[in-house]
Amino acid sequence: MRVLQLFTVLALLLALGDDGHGEDYRFDEAEFEKKQYTFGGYAEFRPVLFGLDRDAALYRLKFYNRDEDDTLIEYNGKLQLEGSLEKGIGRLFVRTNSEYRNSYQGGSFRTTLYDGYLSLKPSSSFSFDIGKKSLRWGKGYAWNPVAFIDRPKDPDDPELNLEGYIIASADYIRSFSGPVQTVSVTPVLLPVYDGVNDDFGRLRHLNVGGRIYLLAYDTDVDFLFLSGGSRTNRYGVDFSRNITSNFEIHGEFAYTENFRKRTVDAGGRIAEQQQDAASWLLGIRYLSEAETTCIAEYYRNGAGYGKDEMRGFFSLVNEGFDTFRTGGADSTLRSAAGLAEGGYGRMNPMRDYLYVRISQKEPFDLLYFTPALTSIVNLDDESFSMSPELLYAGITNLEMRLKGTFLGGSRLTEYGEKQNDYRVELRLRYYF
């Protein structure tokens, strides 16, 4: 409660600023007039070819009662629209995401409101937002352990927009002269009830979160927290600093109290553990004179599974598959599917990862062409993914990307037990 009181006081202490008076000058008002509304977005077509691994545990878990070919093709379409309307101190922003998928399961279509919030800014130092919004906390590129009120990124495509949560937040910012140049305070209220953020955690709670941002000694620093009952208490800090104009270092640290984790041992016995968990990330971004960009991050997932815990899960799946194949009973596989939904099947479920991405802008003077190579290595079991890609943007408003992902690892490792050995996709995206 003291933390909430501190955030409330800091957010409401609005300083009286002096209006600046400069010299008189003449200008064309129409040239500087700000538009009251904006509208844009993109349309995307993305076919994907999967090369299946029929001996992998996750293939067996998903397709045990089906007979699929060695390859699957999936067609995806997306329409993402966004617009804003601004008048006076108010601004309304809306982003929708419509997706169509045609796969082995048939066709499906879904439209989701990603963002839809009203922002009021009565002064240059204070604003208030209410509605559905993605906060984008954290400094990491592939992972954000301190993003307590955001949905997790997909490290395979971390720049995608994410669906937000319904929140009420305020932001108070103050500038100073001296080593601490800027301070901002952002308290957040997040309700979780039936039909309101009901996928966030336990229902019937009003959660309180917040962030204090400092620009001190040319370093961006955030202090963050979340409390309230839907999820256990968590606290974090992140930083980002430019060592030189083309070399940046960043990091995050998050501490979660009483984290619950379901595990299975080699004998198939399921248990639930409860413990505190510390997760952290350290990364760099480097841009060379030849416009080669390198991003590298080490991620320690304190809430993740150890090597033996993952081997126990994969062994349970294989045992259940053998039982189904010989007798037709799928109770073990259904139990394993529940464990996958509870944690074993999420993105990067283990503890230690290394992310490296290298991209080169316009090599050999090939205009509008950017090749890149991305790798994610599981340092616990030495399995990995490798993703080369080619991006071309030489046609106005059209972006074309060809990307392949190849997985490597022995049996009973994370990437060695994925349902596919490789994936190839073509993404055509038209912006408007």
C-alpha positions, 0 to 999 in steps of 0.5 A: 500500500505504501508503494501505491501511495507513493505513486499516487503522490508522485503522479499528482504533484504537477509542477507549475511550468513557465510558458516560454516566450520567444522572438516574433516571427512569421510562418505559414500556419497551414505548413505547421498545422497538425492533423487531427486524425491519422489512419494506416496499417498493412495487409499481409499474405504469408504462406508457410511450409512445415517439414514435420519430424514424425519422431519428435515428442511434440509431433506425437502429442499434437498428431497422435490420432492423425496421419499427416504427410511429411510436410504441411502447408499453411496459408495466413492472411492479416489485416492490421488497421490503426487510426487516431483522432486528436482534439484539444487535450484528448486523443483516441487511438485504435489498432485492430488485428484481423487474421485468417488461417487455413491449415490442416485444421481447416479455415479460421478467422478472428478479429482482435482489438489490440489497442483502443484507448483514450488519452488526455493530456491537460499539460505537457508534463501530465497525461492519463490513459484509459482503455486497452493498451500495450505498455511495452515495458523493458529494454530487451529485444527478444525477451522482456522479463520485466514486462509484467503487464504485457503479453510475451513476445515471440523471439522468432519475430519480436517486432510484431505488435501485441494485444494489450490489456484494459488498464487505467494509467497516468504519466507524470514527467519532469525535466531537470538540469544536472546528472538526473535529466528526466524523471517520470512516474507511471502508475497503472491499474489493471482490473481482472474480472469476468470479461475484463482481462480474464486471461491475465490471472485470478479473477476478481482482483484490481491489480496495481503496477507502476514504473519510475523512469530516470534518465540519469548520467546518460543512462535510461533506467526503469524501476517496475512492479506489479501487485494485486492478487491476479498474479504473484508480486513481482519487481524489476529494474532495467537499463539502457546506455549508449557506450558510443554512438553505435554501441548500446548495452541494455539489461533487465532483472525481474524478481517474482514471488511464490511462482507456481510451476507444474513439473513431471519426473522421469517416472511420470509423477506430476507435482506442483512447485512454489518458489521465488524466481529471479530472471534477467537479461543482458544484451548489446546492439552494435551498428558498424560503419558498413551498416551491419547490425548485430544484436546479442542477448543472454536470457536467464529464465529463473521460472524455467524448467531444468534439463531433467524436468524437460526430459521427464516431460518428453519421456511422458509424451513418448510413453503415452504415445506408445500406450496409445499405439498399442492399446488406444488409450490416450489418457497419458497424452491428454495429461501431457497436453495439459502440462504443455498448456501449463508451461512446458509448451510455451516459447522458450520454457527452459532456463538459459538462452542466447539470442544473436541476430546479424543483419546487413543493409544493402550489401554489395550496393543492392538497394532496398535489400537486407539479408539477416541471420538469427539464431536462438541457442538453448544453452542448457541442452545445446539445441538451437534454431537457425533462421536466415532471411532475405528482405526486399523493400524496393517497391513502394509500400510493399515489403517482401520477406523470405525466411527459413527456420531450421531446428537442431538438437538431439532427442529429449532436447527442446528444439530436437523435440519440436514438431517440425525440423524446418519451416519456410515462409514467404511474407508479403506485406503492403503498407497504406 
